[in-house]
Amino acid sequence: MPKETAVYTHGHHESVLRSHRWRTAANSAAYLLDELRPGLTVLDVGCGPGTITADLAALVAPGRVTAVDTEEILSRAAEAAAERGLENVEFATADVHALDFPDDSFDVVHAHQVLQHVGDPVQALREMRRVCRPGGVVAARDSDYAAMAWYPQVPGLDHWLDLYRQVARANGGEPDAGRRLLSWARRAGFTDITPTAANWCFATPESRAWWSGLWADRTVGSVYAKIAVEGGRASTGELAEIAAAWREWGAADDAWFMVPHGEVLCRA
């Protein structure tokens, strides 16, 4: 594994994909949509199961989208495109620190929830800039764990947040990436940057049940859980207690959870 590449903390457990498949261009890339038009070429870095990718492909058709990620998840992304009858998407494996594309290959280079998981986000942004055509845009959006807020204040969720941030950093990532995107983009050489922020909010009975359920399952069943235990940062009993805290929070009639994101739209 290249030195610059961090371990993907979540892995691709069903509880993780449950979250990722919910994502759309509308709820996860709204800051980018005004830049898209038919005929553009797009590189979608870290495409995951491909739901955002499919939306981007529909918006730029007949332009093409190249979606890159690990081999493990690309088949899911291909299925998402096929289900929608999209024929303008191609898939490839890639390391964002050293993208296997020529300079100036794409009009738009997009990464959602990627830079928090890589070993060198500044180098990743340099590579994204390199493959973006002059005048094109590089778009990145990442959550910021330390800024997440919730009510009621179930103590076990404080333990969850502290543990997650420890595990993510031990893996070489930066869980509080959202607040750092502007700084990283400047260090990568961008000078024309539009920084913004946006939130996900889970507060309806349906959305908080979904959010609390997937995090409860992720806490005990995902790669994150395995790494936490094997790294000596939590016991299986502690993880079970955190999962129970998630379900306790989700059962509250007045439960509310905010996930803040930093965003940067960088002109190449």
Backbone bond lengths (Angstrom), bond angles and torsions (degrees), N, CA, C in turn:
res aa  C-N    CA-C-N  psi(-1)  N-CA   C-N-CA  omega(-1)  CA-C   N-CA-C  phi
1 M - - - 1.466 - - 1.530 109.28 -
2 P 1.348 119.22 131.73 1.455 120.39 179.79 1.522 111.27 -58.18
3 K 1.325 116.02 148.02 1.452 121.38 -178.46 1.531 111.45 -56.67
4 E 1.340 116.37 -36.03 1.454 120.04 -174.60 1.529 112.86 -74.56
5 T 1.313 118.04 -13.78 1.454 120.85 -172.11 1.519 111.32 -91.32
6 A 1.319 116.10 123.18 1.451 120.93 177.03 1.519 109.56 -85.50
7 V 1.341 115.55 166.84 1.461 121.43 174.57 1.520 108.47 -79.15
8 Y 1.349 116.88 134.21 1.456 119.40 177.03 1.521 108.29 -72.93
9 T 1.314 116.32 109.86 1.457 122.18 -168.96 1.522 113.11 -61.52
10 H 1.328 118.41 -35.77 1.460 120.37 -172.80 1.526 113.34 -83.96
11 G 1.332 117.43 -33.43 1.455 119.18 -171.52 1.521 110.40 69.72
12 H 1.328 116.65 -165.97 1.469 120.36 -175.54 1.527 111.63 -122.26
13 H 1.322 115.66 38.74 1.464 121.04 173.03 1.527 109.36 -59.85
14 E 1.329 116.38 155.20 1.467 120.60 -179.14 1.527 112.31 -53.42
15 S 1.338 117.57 -37.68 1.463 120.51 -179.46 1.525 111.60 -65.61
16 V 1.325 116.93 -30.67 1.461 121.28 177.13 1.528 109.55 -72.92
17 L 1.321 116.58 -47.10 1.464 120.00 179.68 1.524 111.60 -64.83
18 R 1.319 116.79 -29.89 1.464 120.61 175.89 1.524 110.23 -58.06
19 S 1.313 115.34 -39.38 1.457 120.31 177.00 1.519 111.44 -73.63
20 H 1.311 117.18 -47.06 1.462 120.92 -174.40 1.520 112.32 -66.00
21 R 1.318 118.09 -35.70 1.470 120.26 -179.12 1.525 112.67 -69.87
22 W 1.321 117.91 -16.82 1.460 122.60 176.90 1.521 111.79 -73.92
23 R 1.318 116.48 -22.11 1.458 121.27 -172.81 1.525 111.92 -73.38
24 T 1.312 115.52 138.22 1.456 122.92 177.64 1.520 108.50 -131.56
25 A 1.334 116.07 169.56 1.459 118.63 173.99 1.519 110.72 -62.99
26 A 1.330 117.61 -33.76 1.459 120.89 -178.59 1.523 112.10 -68.34
27 N 1.342 118.16 -42.97 1.468 118.54 -176.58 1.518 113.77 -93.61
28 S 1.337 117.26 -5.38 1.458 119.41 -175.76 1.527 114.78 -133.06
29 A 1.315 118.66 -6.84 1.472 120.57 -179.90 1.518 111.34 -145.25
30 A 1.326 117.61 31.23 1.469 120.61 -177.30 1.524 111.75 -59.85
31 Y 1.325 117.30 -33.00 1.468 121.17 -178.87 1.528 112.98 -64.70
32 L 1.326 116.61 -18.39 1.464 122.26 -177.79 1.524 113.10 -95.41
33 L 1.323 118.62 -21.33 1.457 121.78 -165.65 1.530 113.84 -60.30
34 D 1.320 118.73 -34.98 1.465 120.50 -179.37 1.525 112.29 -66.60
35 E 1.328 117.72 -15.83 1.462 121.65 179.60 1.526 112.47 -87.32
36 L 1.326 117.29 -9.95 1.457 120.92 -173.38 1.520 111.34 -95.08
37 R 1.320 115.57 143.61 1.470 121.33 175.68 1.526 107.91 -156.60
38 P 1.324 117.01 159.64 1.466 119.85 -179.78 1.526 112.10 -56.27
39 G 1.310 115.67 138.52 1.454 121.86 176.18 1.508 115.45 99.62
40 L 1.323 118.44 -12.25 1.461 120.41 -179.57 1.529 110.87 -75.38
41 T 1.335 115.19 155.78 1.460 121.21 173.26 1.525 108.16 -104.96
42 V 1.321 116.04 137.46 1.462 121.89 -173.59 1.522 109.23 -129.57
43 L 1.344 115.90 138.61 1.456 122.30 168.18 1.516 106.89 -109.06
44 D 1.338 116.67 120.32 1.455 122.01 178.49 1.523 107.97 -105.01
45 V 1.322 115.84 105.75 1.467 122.51 -174.45 1.529 109.51 -88.39
46 G 1.323 116.27 126.99 1.462 119.58 -178.51 1.513 111.19 69.34
47 C 1.317 116.20 56.31 1.469 121.47 -170.03 1.519 113.80 -72.07
48 G 1.347 118.26 -18.03 1.459 119.39 -178.31 1.513 111.42 58.52
49 P 1.338 117.91 -142.74 1.466 120.36 -177.72 1.526 114.61 -76.08
50 G 1.337 117.90 2.08 1.456 120.47 164.38 1.508 117.92 89.64
51 T 1.311 120.42 11.11 1.463 119.60 -178.66 1.521 111.69 -71.29
52 I 1.337 117.55 -40.80 1.467 119.61 175.27 1.521 109.42 -68.43
53 T 1.312 116.48 -41.43 1.469 121.28 178.22 1.521 111.16 -53.60
54 A 1.317 116.41 -46.98 1.464 120.39 -178.73 1.517 111.28 -61.97
55 D 1.324 117.17 -40.38 1.463 119.89 177.63 1.522 111.24 -63.75
56 L 1.333 116.46 -42.78 1.468 119.68 178.81 1.524 110.66 -62.68
57 A 1.326 116.57 -40.79 1.469 120.38 -179.95 1.516 111.27 -62.97
58 A 1.331 117.16 -39.95 1.465 120.36 178.87 1.522 111.03 -65.27
59 L 1.329 117.08 -34.72 1.463 120.92 -176.90 1.519 113.07 -75.94
60 V 1.335 117.99 -29.59 1.475 119.19 -176.86 1.527 112.98 -103.42
61 A 1.318 119.14 -4.46 1.474 120.76 178.90 1.538 109.68 -53.50
62 P 1.336 117.41 138.13 1.472 128.98 8.87 1.529 114.97 -83.41
63 G 1.330 117.23 8.31 1.451 119.16 172.42 1.519 110.57 -62.16
64 R 1.341 115.39 164.52 1.456 119.02 -173.42 1.525 111.75 -111.41
65 V 1.329 115.06 150.19 1.458 122.99 174.99 1.523 108.06 -116.75
66 T 1.316 116.01 130.07 1.459 122.01 171.69 1.517 107.06 -106.48
67 A 1.322 116.42 120.22 1.458 122.17 -177.52 1.515 109.15 -108.01
68 V 1.330 116.69 129.04 1.462 120.06 -177.83 1.524 110.86 -125.53
69 D 1.320 114.81 144.66 1.461 122.54 177.39 1.521 106.94 -171.16
70 T 1.330 117.07 -165.86 1.452 120.49 175.69 1.526 109.50 -78.00
71 E 1.320 115.03 156.21 1.464 120.07 -178.43 1.522 111.68 -58.93
72 E 1.338 116.67 -31.89 1.459 122.38 -176.58 1.525 112.84 -57.06
73 I 1.331 117.84 -35.44 1.466 120.71 -171.81 1.530 112.75 -107.41
74 L 1.328 118.60 -12.32 1.468 120.02 -174.31 1.519 112.84 -62.92
75 S 1.332 118.25 -31.92 1.463 119.10 179.68 1.526 111.16 -63.58
76 R 1.336 117.10 -34.81 1.466 120.75 177.21 1.524 110.20 -65.44
77 A 1.327 116.58 -41.56 1.454 120.40 178.93 1.525 111.38 -64.62
78 A 1.324 116.07 -39.65 1.467 119.93 178.08 1.524 110.75 -64.01
79 E 1.323 116.77 -37.77 1.466 120.45 177.07 1.524 111.25 -63.00
80 A 1.333 117.39 -40.45 1.460 121.32 -179.99 1.523 110.65 -62.76
81 A 1.328 116.99 -41.12 1.466 120.18 178.59 1.520 111.05 -68.13
82 A 1.329 116.50 -41.88 1.463 120.48 -179.36 1.523 111.63 -64.63
83 E 1.330 116.85 -39.02 1.459 120.20 179.74 1.523 112.28 -60.93
84 R 1.323 116.52 -27.94 1.461 121.06 179.61 1.521 112.67 -97.29
85 G 1.319 116.22 4.47 1.461 119.95 177.92 1.516 114.11 68.97
86 L 1.328 117.10 27.18 1.456 121.50 -178.46 1.522 110.08 -87.40
87 E 1.304 115.96 125.52 1.464 120.54 -178.42 1.523 112.14 -112.27
88 N 1.321 117.13 8.10 1.471 120.64 -177.39 1.530 111.97 -109.18
89 V 1.339 116.46 29.43 1.463 121.19 178.55 1.518 109.45 -123.59
90 E 1.319 116.08 134.51 1.456 120.88 172.59 1.522 108.38 -125.45
91 F 1.331 116.28 157.75 1.455 121.19 -171.13 1.519 109.98 -128.80
92 A 1.339 114.87 145.35 1.463 120.04 179.54 1.522 109.20 -156.26
93 T 1.325 116.26 153.11 1.459 120.00 171.97 1.525 108.63 -81.49
94 A 1.335 115.82 152.55 1.460 118.75 -177.64 1.518 110.08 -163.48
95 D 1.330 115.08 154.31 1.456 123.40 168.80 1.521 105.80 -110.49
96 V 1.325 117.11 118.90 1.457 120.67 -174.60 1.520 111.95 -63.26
97 H 1.334 118.11 -19.85 1.459 120.34 177.87 1.530 112.13 -74.51
98 A 1.333 117.26 -18.04 1.464 121.89 -178.39 1.527 107.86 -151.52
99 L 1.318 116.34 76.20 1.461 121.53 -175.62 1.527 110.62 -69.98
100 D 1.317 115.51 135.36 1.466 121.19 -176.23 1.523 110.68 -89.69
101 F 1.338 115.64 56.87 1.464 122.04 177.82 1.520 108.15 -136.99
102 P 1.338 117.03 149.37 1.471 119.74 178.07 1.529 111.50 -66.24
103 D 1.307 115.30 162.19 1.459 120.38 173.11 1.530 109.91 -55.86
104 D 1.339 116.12 148.16 1.471 122.53 170.60 1.529 112.54 59.04
105 S 1.327 117.73 41.32 1.473 120.84 -174.75 1.520 114.28 -89.23
106 F 1.355 118.25 -23.85 1.459 120.59 -169.80 1.528 111.12 -132.21
107 D 1.324 114.71 149.98 1.469 119.94 174.95 1.528 111.48 -78.67
108 V 1.323 116.50 -32.97 1.461 122.63 -177.90 1.518 108.77 -135.30
109 V 1.332 116.71 133.65 1.464 122.03 174.14 1.527 106.96 -123.21
110 H 1.323 116.04 122.01 1.468 121.58 -170.58 1.520 110.68 -124.84
111 A 1.335 115.86 140.16 1.462 121.06 175.73 1.524 108.85 -142.07
112 H 1.328 116.37 120.91 1.462 121.23 179.03 1.523 109.98 -113.68
113 Q 1.338 116.41 120.76 1.469 122.88 178.92 1.528 110.91 57.16
114 V 1.320 116.44 42.45 1.462 121.54 -178.83 1.524 111.56 -110.56
115 L 1.323 117.35 -47.65 1.461 120.43 -169.83 1.524 112.49 -65.29
116 Q 1.329 118.03 -23.38 1.463 119.86 177.11 1.528 111.90 -68.76
117 H 1.319 116.80 -16.54 1.468 120.78 -175.12 1.518 114.22 -106.46
118 V 1.323 118.84 -1.22 1.463 119.62 -175.97 1.521 110.83 -101.09
119 G 1.331 115.13 157.53 1.453 119.71 -175.79 1.513 114.17 -73.80
120 D 1.338 117.15 -30.18 1.465 121.01 -178.52 1.531 108.76 -137.75
121 P 1.335 117.90 84.90 1.465 120.23 -176.67 1.524 113.66 -63.59
122 V 1.318 117.89 -28.20 1.471 119.55 178.35 1.523 109.82 -68.59
123 Q 1.325 117.43 -45.22 1.467 120.11 175.68 1.520 111.16 -61.95
124 A 1.329 117.24 -38.70 1.463 120.31 177.17 1.526 110.66 -59.81
125 L 1.309 117.44 -44.26 1.466 120.52 178.39 1.527 111.63 -67.13
126 R 1.318 117.24 -34.42 1.475 119.21 175.63 1.525 110.31 -61.75
127 E 1.330 116.30 -42.38 1.457 119.92 179.08 1.529 110.87 -67.12
128 M 1.305 117.27 -40.80 1.458 120.42 177.21 1.525 110.53 -61.39
129 R 1.332 116.28 -38.33 1.470 120.58 177.02 1.521 110.69 -67.46
130 R 1.327 116.83 -41.31 1.470 120.57 -177.82 1.521 112.27 -58.95
131 V 1.330 116.76 -41.24 1.471 119.59 -176.25 1.523 112.66 -87.23
132 C 1.332 117.33 0.21 1.462 121.14 178.50 1.525 109.99 -94.39
133 R 1.306 116.42 134.97 1.467 121.00 -179.16 1.525 111.31 -67.40
134 P 1.325 117.99 147.73 1.463 120.21 176.27 1.533 110.71 -54.28
135 G 1.313 115.68 130.95 1.464 120.54 -176.86 1.507 113.47 90.28
136 G 1.336 117.59 -11.78 1.453 120.98 177.01 1.520 111.12 -79.48
137 V 1.324 115.84 -174.44 1.465 119.10 -177.79 1.520 111.51 -127.68
138 V 1.324 114.13 143.30 1.455 123.41 169.97 1.525 106.51 -109.98
139 A 1.324 116.09 124.07 1.466 121.36 -175.22 1.519 109.66 -121.43
140 A 1.320 116.42 129.76 1.472 120.77 179.00 1.517 109.43 -137.33
141 R 1.319 115.38 139.56 1.469 122.20 179.50 1.529 108.50 -139.20
142 D 1.329 115.84 129.78 1.465 120.49 179.82 1.515 110.10 -142.08
143 S 1.319 115.06 145.09 1.462 120.29 175.46 1.519 110.11 -73.83
144 D 1.328 115.15 168.71 1.464 122.37 -179.14 1.525 107.34 -133.70
145 Y 1.336 115.67 100.64 1.465 119.82 -171.07 1.521 112.76 -63.44
146 A 1.326 118.19 -40.68 1.462 119.89 -176.87 1.518 111.83 -64.65
147 A 1.323 117.67 -22.21 1.467 121.40 -179.07 1.532 112.39 -93.36
148 M 1.332 118.16 -2.09 1.460 119.74 177.85 1.529 109.58 -63.72
149 A 1.322 115.83 144.89 1.464 120.48 -177.38 1.515 109.41 -137.22
150 W 1.332 115.39 147.19 1.459 119.15 -179.70 1.524 110.84 -151.57
151 Y 1.301 113.77 162.13 1.464 122.87 174.96 1.521 106.85 -148.55
152 P 1.340 117.98 141.12 1.460 130.17 -3.01 1.531 111.90 -69.23
153 Q 1.322 115.43 163.68 1.458 122.18 -177.12 1.528 110.82 -83.04
154 V 1.314 115.83 72.12 1.467 121.07 176.59 1.529 108.23 -68.27
155 P 1.338 119.07 119.22 1.471 121.02 -174.00 1.525 114.09 -54.28
156 G 1.321 117.30 -36.57 1.456 119.61 -178.35 1.513 113.46 -60.30
157 L 1.324 118.35 -25.05 1.466 120.20 178.70 1.520 111.44 -75.03
158 D 1.331 118.07 -28.86 1.459 119.73 171.93 1.532 109.80 -62.56
159 H 1.329 116.19 -40.69 1.467 121.03 177.08 1.533 109.58 -63.82
160 W 1.332 116.95 -42.42 1.469 120.86 178.21 1.520 110.95 -57.16
161 L 1.335 117.06 -48.62 1.456 120.24 -175.96 1.522 110.94 -64.16
162 D 1.313 117.02 -44.88 1.461 120.35 179.07 1.526 111.12 -61.87
163 L 1.326 116.86 -43.72 1.459 120.85 -179.60 1.519 111.40 -65.79
164 Y 1.332 116.81 -45.52 1.463 119.05 -178.40 1.522 110.87 -59.46
165 R 1.333 116.92 -44.66 1.460 120.16 -178.04 1.529 110.37 -64.49
166 Q 1.326 117.50 -37.37 1.467 120.58 176.21 1.527 110.88 -62.18
167 V 1.323 116.28 -48.69 1.471 120.68 -176.94 1.525 110.65 -64.53
168 A 1.324 117.34 -44.11 1.465 120.45 -178.38 1.522 111.03 -61.84
169 R 1.314 117.03 -41.93 1.468 119.82 -179.61 1.518 111.40 -71.61
170 A 1.332 116.93 -35.54 1.466 119.26 176.10 1.521 110.93 -63.46
171 N 1.322 117.00 -27.87 1.466 122.05 178.06 1.520 112.70 -81.86
172 G 1.334 117.82 -3.96 1.457 120.89 178.79 1.503 114.55 97.95
173 G 1.343 118.20 5.21 1.456 121.02 -179.63 1.516 112.45 -99.04
174 E 1.334 115.73 -177.08 1.463 122.53 178.22 1.526 108.51 -133.93
175 P 1.358 117.10 98.71 1.461 120.06 -174.92 1.519 114.48 -68.01
176 D 1.337 117.48 -19.96 1.463 120.37 177.36 1.521 109.62 -98.87
177 A 1.324 115.45 50.21 1.462 121.30 -172.98 1.519 112.91 -73.00
178 G 1.329 117.47 -33.43 1.461 119.72 -172.47 1.509 113.72 -52.28
179 R 1.324 117.04 -43.98 1.465 121.24 -178.38 1.521 112.94 -72.79
180 R 1.328 117.12 -13.79 1.459 121.78 -175.90 1.524 113.63 -99.23
181 L 1.322 118.68 -7.41 1.463 120.26 -173.19 1.527 112.37 -60.13
182 L 1.311 117.88 -43.01 1.461 120.02 179.76 1.520 110.39 -61.07
183 S 1.317 117.30 -45.48 1.464 120.99 179.37 1.518 110.78 -62.45
184 W 1.325 117.00 -45.32 1.466 120.30 179.30 1.528 111.10 -61.18
185 A 1.333 117.20 -42.17 1.464 120.78 -179.00 1.530 110.68 -64.21
186 R 1.312 117.37 -41.03 1.472 120.28 177.77 1.523 110.77 -63.31
187 R 1.324 116.19 -42.53 1.466 119.89 179.51 1.520 111.69 -67.45
188 A 1.335 117.18 -25.50 1.469 121.22 177.86 1.522 112.52 -79.50
189 G 1.339 116.92 -4.79 1.460 120.23 175.52 1.511 115.95 105.56
190 F 1.319 117.95 -0.94 1.465 119.96 177.59 1.523 109.72 -74.17
191 T 1.324 115.97 141.55 1.467 121.29 175.92 1.524 112.27 -119.75
192 D 1.321 117.36 -23.85 1.474 121.88 179.12 1.527 107.09 -104.54
193 I 1.329 116.07 92.68 1.466 121.96 -172.35 1.523 109.35 -126.77
194 T 1.327 115.92 130.78 1.462 120.66 172.35 1.525 107.73 -108.90
195 P 1.345 117.77 106.20 1.460 120.42 178.93 1.537 110.79 -92.71
196 T 1.312 115.86 136.95 1.460 121.39 178.28 1.527 109.14 -140.94
197 A 1.322 115.32 178.58 1.462 121.10 176.43 1.521 108.49 -144.04
198 A 1.330 116.19 152.10 1.462 121.64 178.11 1.518 108.34 -154.36
199 N 1.322 116.06 157.88 1.460 120.77 -175.13 1.521 112.21 -123.12
200 W 1.328 115.66 151.95 1.456 122.20 158.49 1.525 106.30 -100.60
201 C 1.312 117.28 141.60 1.458 120.99 177.88 1.527 109.04 -131.40
202 F 1.319 115.66 128.28 1.457 122.15 179.92 1.526 108.29 -116.94
203 A 1.327 115.81 104.50 1.460 119.61 -174.76 1.517 114.17 -144.47
204 T 1.327 118.16 -9.76 1.458 119.62 174.75 1.531 108.32 -80.89
205 P 1.327 118.92 159.45 1.472 119.48 178.83 1.528 112.37 -53.86
206 E 1.339 116.69 -40.70 1.462 120.11 -177.26 1.536 111.11 -70.57
207 S 1.332 116.78 -45.66 1.468 119.17 -174.72 1.527 111.78 -71.46
208 R 1.331 118.20 -37.35 1.467 117.74 179.11 1.526 111.85 -73.13
209 A 1.327 117.77 -31.32 1.466 119.36 174.67 1.524 110.17 -65.41
210 W 1.321 116.02 -41.72 1.470 121.25 178.57 1.520 111.03 -64.58
211 W 1.323 117.72 -48.85 1.462 122.51 -176.75 1.528 111.50 -65.97
212 S 1.325 117.04 -46.15 1.461 119.88 -179.42 1.525 110.91 -67.61
213 G 1.326 117.21 -36.87 1.453 120.75 -179.72 1.510 112.73 -66.20
214 L 1.336 117.03 -43.26 1.463 118.30 -177.99 1.522 110.87 -70.71
215 W 1.340 117.58 -33.36 1.462 118.57 178.14 1.526 111.43 -75.14
216 A 1.316 117.07 -34.39 1.469 118.78 174.47 1.517 110.31 -61.48
217 D 1.329 116.54 -45.03 1.461 120.21 179.06 1.522 111.85 -67.01
218 R 1.328 116.72 -40.14 1.460 120.88 -179.75 1.531 111.10 -64.31
219 T 1.315 116.05 -35.10 1.464 121.15 -176.47 1.525 112.27 -65.26
220 V 1.311 117.53 -28.79 1.465 119.20 -178.00 1.531 113.66 -110.85
221 G 1.340 118.40 -14.73 1.452 119.00 -171.44 1.507 117.75 -121.65
222 S 1.339 118.39 -7.93 1.454 120.40 -172.41 1.522 112.50 -95.21
223 V 1.319 116.34 179.02 1.463 121.69 174.20 1.527 110.22 -59.23
224 Y 1.326 116.56 -37.13 1.467 120.98 177.24 1.525 110.89 -54.63
225 A 1.337 117.56 -44.98 1.460 121.26 179.22 1.525 110.98 -62.49
226 K 1.304 116.43 -43.57 1.470 121.25 -179.85 1.524 110.86 -62.12
227 I 1.327 116.50 -44.26 1.465 120.53 -179.05 1.526 110.42 -66.62
228 A 1.338 116.60 -38.90 1.466 120.33 -179.59 1.519 110.82 -61.78
229 V 1.323 116.65 -42.57 1.466 120.40 -178.66 1.522 110.86 -73.46
230 E 1.330 117.17 -48.18 1.457 120.21 -177.22 1.520 112.20 -65.69
231 G 1.340 116.45 -27.58 1.459 120.48 177.75 1.509 113.63 -83.52
232 G 1.329 116.98 -0.30 1.455 120.90 177.94 1.517 114.14 74.26
233 R 1.322 117.12 19.07 1.461 120.17 -178.87 1.522 113.44 -93.61
234 A 1.319 117.22 -15.10 1.467 121.29 177.35 1.516 108.66 -159.87
235 S 1.318 115.62 153.04 1.460 121.17 173.06 1.519 108.82 -95.02
236 T 1.323 116.39 165.24 1.457 118.93 176.57 1.526 110.82 -61.91
237 G 1.333 116.67 -32.72 1.453 119.96 177.07 1.510 112.43 -65.07
238 E 1.338 116.65 -41.14 1.460 120.54 177.69 1.525 111.31 -64.66
239 L 1.326 116.65 -39.88 1.460 119.91 177.92 1.527 110.87 -63.94
240 A 1.323 116.80 -39.03 1.462 120.31 177.49 1.531 110.92 -63.09
241 E 1.323 116.86 -37.56 1.463 120.61 177.67 1.532 111.22 -66.51
242 I 1.325 116.54 -39.59 1.465 119.84 177.77 1.529 110.24 -65.93
243 A 1.330 116.68 -41.67 1.468 120.06 177.60 1.524 110.36 -60.48
244 A 1.324 117.08 -40.55 1.465 120.82 178.18 1.523 110.58 -64.76
245 A 1.336 117.03 -35.80 1.465 120.89 177.93 1.527 110.61 -64.74
246 W 1.331 116.44 -39.47 1.468 119.71 176.12 1.524 110.54 -60.07
247 R 1.311 117.02 -43.89 1.469 119.60 -178.67 1.530 110.80 -69.80
248 E 1.322 116.70 -34.32 1.462 120.23 175.77 1.525 110.32 -63.05
249 W 1.337 115.83 -46.51 1.471 119.54 177.93 1.536 110.36 -59.63
250 G 1.330 117.15 -47.04 1.456 120.87 -176.25 1.511 113.92 -64.88
251 A 1.331 117.66 -21.75 1.467 121.44 -178.91 1.520 112.86 -84.75
252 A 1.329 117.52 -11.03 1.465 120.62 -178.53 1.531 110.28 -73.47
253 D 1.319 116.46 135.37 1.463 120.84 -177.79 1.522 112.94 -65.80
254 D 1.334 116.87 -24.84 1.468 120.48 -178.57 1.533 111.80 -109.42
255 A 1.320 117.06 21.80 1.466 120.29 -178.34 1.531 111.18 -66.41
256 W 1.319 114.68 140.71 1.481 122.53 -177.14 1.521 107.62 -147.02
257 F 1.338 117.31 136.51 1.465 120.97 -179.88 1.519 108.72 -141.52
258 M 1.336 115.78 131.90 1.460 121.48 178.18 1.523 110.34 -117.84
259 V 1.328 115.05 131.36 1.468 122.11 174.04 1.525 107.91 -112.19
260 P 1.328 118.71 105.00 1.470 120.33 179.56 1.521 111.80 -83.64
261 H 1.318 114.88 150.24 1.468 121.46 178.77 1.514 110.26 -131.78
262 G 1.327 115.06 139.30 1.448 120.74 164.63 1.518 109.33 -90.73
263 E 1.324 116.16 149.66 1.463 121.69 -179.51 1.525 108.79 -138.95
264 V 1.310 116.65 143.98 1.460 120.98 171.55 1.527 109.26 -135.13
265 L 1.322 114.65 134.31 1.465 122.67 173.49 1.519 105.58 -115.15
266 C 1.322 116.72 110.12 1.459 122.22 -170.81 1.525 110.61 -112.29
267 R 1.320 116.70 125.02 1.461 120.38 178.49 1.530 108.44 -83.36
268 A 1.309 115.54 126.52 1.470 119.93 -177.33 1.535 110.77 -78.67
